[in-house]
Amino acid sequence: MIRVLIADDQALVRAGFRGIVGWADDLEVVGEAANGAEAVRLAAEYRPDVVAMDIRMPEMDGIEATRQISAELPGVRVLVLTTFDLDEYVFAALRAGASGFLVKDTPSAELIAAIRVVAAGDGLLAPGVTRRLIAEFVAQPGPLRPRVDLLAGITVREREVLALVAGGLSNAEIGLRLHITAGTAKSHVAHLMLKLGARDRVHLVILAYQAGLVTA
């Protein structure tokens, strides 16, 4: 059973998410938080598999709550949910340790699938958000000097896979592009996460740009 904590300052939104999660036999809501501070406290208390986290909340926002949960509770993964895919805080939330990002109008079936993906240890971004993540990264203040040392231990094939991951391709799409099976692509992604110390697929995207492997 995948245990889910819902964090949102609007009671109606929490009720809606609770109802959606209740449709799935393998998901259960273990708690609800109305602000970031409460989300951190309840995450420590209940140790959910996934926290469905709003960004803009009182007392403590979702970014700081995500940062604290990721630092203090490495087994708890955060799926950020917000109203707009243009939210200026998306990049900050992902850098804080979030494993995925979805907009709140995502269809119910996709939300349930996203929770399962994040709980399984993978990363997930809403369609189009990968490009926005990249744009936000390159817009950060200060010089961006590629860290080529990040790629020192990976193979040529793994470089190809990493570049495609940074382009937002799924394992199946990577397999088609490189003429390998989706399972082999998944194995390459797993090896990349291990070698690069990445939390998940989202983190791999950031590392690919930090390393200068791909550019926006």
RAWORA-V316517 format. One record per residue. N is the residue number from 1. PSI is psi in whole degrees, -180 to 180 (none if undefined). OMEGA is omega as a letter, one per 20 degrees, with the letter a starting at -180 (NA if undefined). Layout:
# RAWORA-V316517
n & psi & omega
N & PSI & OMEGA
N & PSI & OMEGA
This chain:
# RAWORA-V316517
n & psi & omega
1 & 130 & r
2 & 122 & a
3 & 128 & a
4 & 134 & r
5 & 131 & a
6 & 127 & r
7 & 110 & r
8 & 141 & a
9 & -7 & r
10 & 121 & a
11 & -38 & a
12 & -37 & r
13 & -44 & r
14 & -42 & r
15 & -39 & r
16 & -45 & r
17 & -40 & r
18 & -41 & r
19 & -41 & r
20 & -47 & r
21 & -35 & a
22 & -17 & r
23 & -25 & a
24 & 130 & a
25 & -23 & a
26 & 7 & r
27 & 147 & r
28 & 143 & r
29 & 123 & a
30 & -10 & r
31 & 164 & r
32 & 138 & r
33 & 142 & a
34 & -5 & r
35 & 172 & a
36 & -40 & a
37 & -41 & r
38 & -36 & r
39 & -43 & r
40 & -45 & a
41 & -46 & a
42 & -32 & r
43 & -40 & r
44 & -33 & a
45 & -45 & a
46 & -18 & a
47 & 59 & r
48 & 165 & r
49 & -37 & a
50 & 137 & r
51 & 120 & r
52 & 105 & a
53 & 122 & r
54 & 155 & a
55 & -50 & a
56 & 101 & a
57 & 156 & r
58 & 168 & r
59 & -58 & r
60 & 127 & a
61 & 173 & a
62 & -25 & r
63 & -51 & r
64 & -39 & r
65 & -41 & r
66 & -43 & a
67 & -45 & a
68 & -42 & r
69 & -43 & a
70 & -36 & a
71 & -38 & a
72 & -24 & a
73 & 74 & a
74 & -21 & r
75 & -8 & a
76 & 125 & a
77 & 148 & a
78 & 127 & r
79 & 112 & a
80 & 131 & r
81 & 127 & r
82 & 172 & a
83 & -35 & a
84 & 135 & r
85 & -5 & r
86 & 8 & a
87 & 126 & a
88 & -13 & a
89 & 2 & a
90 & -50 & a
91 & -43 & r
92 & -39 & a
93 & -41 & r
94 & -41 & r
95 & -25 & r
96 & -12 & r
97 & 3 & r
98 & 145 & a
99 & -6 & a
100 & 169 & a
101 & 129 & r
102 & 152 & r
103 & 154 & a
104 & -18 & r
105 & 13 & r
106 & 135 & r
107 & 149 & a
108 & -44 & a
109 & -36 & r
110 & -34 & r
111 & -45 & r
112 & -44 & r
113 & -38 & a
114 & -42 & r
115 & -42 & r
116 & -42 & a
117 & -48 & a
118 & -41 & r
119 & -30 & a
120 & -5 & r
121 & 6 & r
122 & 169 & r
123 & 159 & a
124 & 137 & r
125 & 144 & r
126 & 153 & r
127 & 132 & r
128 & -16 & a
129 & -28 & r
130 & -45 & r
131 & -39 & r
132 & -37 & r
133 & -44 & r
134 & -44 & r
135 & -42 & r
136 & -39 & a
137 & -48 & a
138 & -16 & r
139 & -4 & a
140 & 143 & a
141 & 151 & r
142 & 160 & a
143 & 143 & r
144 & 93 & r
145 & 117 & a
146 & 136 & r
147 & 81 & a
148 & -20 & r
149 & -22 & a
150 & -26 & a
151 & 5 & a
152 & -33 & a
153 & 10 & a
154 & 156 & a
155 & 170 & r
156 & -44 & r
157 & -41 & r
158 & -33 & r
159 & -42 & r
160 & -45 & a
161 & -43 & a
162 & -41 & r
163 & -38 & r
164 & -36 & r
165 & -43 & r
166 & -24 & r
167 & 0 & r
168 & 12 & a
169 & 145 & r
170 & 172 & r
171 & -40 & r
172 & -41 & r
173 & -37 & r
174 & -42 & r
175 & -44 & r
176 & -41 & a
177 & -38 & a
178 & 4 & r
179 & 45 & r
180 & 170 & r
181 & 160 & r
182 & -35 & r
183 & -40 & r
184 & -40 & r
185 & -42 & r
186 & -40 & r
187 & -42 & r
188 & -42 & r
189 & -42 & r
190 & -42 & r
191 & -39 & r
192 & -44 & r
193 & -40 & r
194 & -49 & a
195 & -36 & a
196 & -3 & a
197 & 32 & a
198 & 142 & r
199 & -39 & a
200 & -171 & a
201 & -38 & r
202 & -44 & r
203 & -35 & r
204 & -39 & r
205 & -47 & a
206 & -44 & a
207 & -37 & r
208 & -38 & r
209 & -36 & r
210 & -34 & a
211 & -10 & a
212 & 14 & r
213 & -37 & r
214 & 159 & r
215 & 156 & a
216 & none & NA
